[in-house]
Amino acid sequence: MTSDAPDGLPIPRRYRSMAAIWLALAMAVLDGAIANVALPTIAADLGASPATSVWVINAYQLTITVLLLPLAALGDKLGYRRVYLPGLVLFTIGSAGCALSHSLGMLIAARVFQGVGAACIMSMNAALVRDTYPARMLGRAIGYNAMVLSACAAAGPSIASLILTLGKWPWLFLINLPIGVAALAIGRKALPDPRRHDVALDAPAGLLAAGMMGLTVFGGELAARADGKVGAALVAAGIACAVLLVRRKKGKDAPLFPLDLLGIRLFRLSIMTSVISFAAQMLTFVALPFLLQSVLGRSVVATGLLMTPWPIALGIAASFSGRLADKVPSGLLGGIGLALMAVALFALAHLGSAPSNFAIGWRMALAGLGFGLFQSPNNRTIVATAPRRRSGAAGGMLATARLTGQTIGAVTVAAAFHLAGVKATPTLFLAASIASLAAAAVSLLRLGEQAGAKRAADQHHAALLD
């Protein structure tokens, strides 16, 4: 067991550490956005069908889903940078493999390699941020993280279009090489020193956690898009893995699947808020392009531009909501932000048959503003509520909650389109609005817990002064 950790890194090392973290985050986010946009071009060049080429995306996301929780536990055991830095190496090598691929099979294999690296990066991100910044500035640091993420998400489609205009698709992956090398060079010296914690690793539990996430996510997507019977069987197998995992780890300290953290009501409510809100976000992001292009007749370029106000507004909101989160309860900020998002999505569901670009744009901006007001404070609460020796597990759960919510949203859209086609889009936006309201309600439930925690902290501080 390590001794108490120092409260953040000194300046200027703190800034170098965050530069390494942000470079890796930017690389992972840009890669996802770029690959999505370029998928039709890649499929045509490699002679693959659209249905088969989707595995360029699925293989990457499924690998991350399976590995997040086991790697989070490994980081708590070995030290966060000892998982993070090898992840950077793997992601960079995987990017080179993608660029050199001359068949769909090779590309998918390289994307799996990338996914392993991305899982290392994503599972350790929050824990490294927590060790880099002092506790009193944690909300600000997480707000900066959200701002970087939203800026890269907004820039991704434009960067992909520019690269494809000037060159071939392998350059989409080659741009990761200088970013990965820079992040690795800075991170080796600047990231917080590795600190080991007394956390037991359980290989069977790791396999059950991987099966729980992988089978459930893949089965849900398969049930919605292709084979309902096989998909349902895989989901059932994933649920069985979850039951076995809970029975194996119940009552144990620091289990691989963090039942100990989920036993903390504030942590549990924050995770629930995250899952529901990300489901609403992804539901909107998947359905909107079909409405804009198939129903309203907007071009691909116009669609990208009309979706950009969301990440831009999110980045602006995240920059100040992170600072507010160090002083204002996240339950209140999240409740207000998600209520604004619900209003925007309700308005999106009632666009009419011939809306102007302005009518679409302000709705997207308001939704992004609300989501940004919620996201940074919520992430801060998830990370700060966990004991420091469980920071890796908290970061793993944060990423898992986001991925789970996004998967629920995407699968919901796929199922609705399978049943009713694109005409179901307004109903989907209405469902997203209701989900946002539900997430706002869950967020507000945290106010009592946070008030109690503040009173306890004030009493402890007063006792120390006495």
C-alpha angles and dihedrals in degrees: 000000000000126000122251111302123239115260100256132311125297121252128289093023089058091061093047091050092052090047089058091046093048094047091054091045092049091049093052095045095045091048092056094046093045095048092051093052094044098046096102091050092048092048092051094047094049094041094241128147118246091246092053095041091059086077088074084072100030096051090054096047095042091052090053092047093052096047105039100089098039091049091047089056090046090053092053089052102042104024128273100257090051088065097033100053096049086048089057090051093049093047092050093048090046090053090054089049091053092051092050095047116119098179136044092245092056091047093051091049090051090049090055088053089050090048091057090053093045091051090054090051097044096045092053100038099092094041092052091048089052091052092045101053129049114257092249090059099042094108091052092051093049089048090056089050091054090048092054091047094050093045091053092046089052094046097043100084093045092048090049092050091049094049093047090049093053101035149351127299097261087073088066088071098033091066087068092066100073091040092051094046091049093049091049094047093050096039096053091068104023108043117097114279115265112266120188122214130202095254121145118228118215115193096195089050089051091054091048091049091050091048092047094054099034098045094043096048096042092042092051092051092046092049092051099044111027128352116025098186096049091042092052090049091052092048089051090051090050091051090049089054089051092052092049091047093052092048091049097048103032112127095009121125116250097356121192090247097051102236087149091062093042087055088068104088096212091051092046094050091048092052090048090050090051095049094049095044095048089049089056091046096050092043088058096043094050096044100041099069090055091052093046097046106027099036108022096034098232118157124246091255092049090049091055092049093048091052093049097079090070098061092037093053090042091056092049092048093044092055093062101027089061090058091045090052090067088063110018123061112259089223090067096041091047093047092052094043096048091046088056089049090051090053091050093049091047088053089048089055088057100048095128128221100295111026122174122241088249091055090054095041099054091049091053091046093050091049091050091047091053093046091049091050088056104037105063096044091046093050090048091054093049092051098040096046093061120081110260093248087059096050091114092053090048091052090047091052091047091055092041092052091051093048093045092051093047091050092050090051094048093046091048091055092047092051093046093049090048090054103036110006127225091325087077091070098097089049089051091053089050089051089050089051091052090048090052091052090050090051090049090053092050090048092054090052086070094066093084092050093048093047090052092048091051092051091050091049092049091050091049091050091049091050091053091051091051 
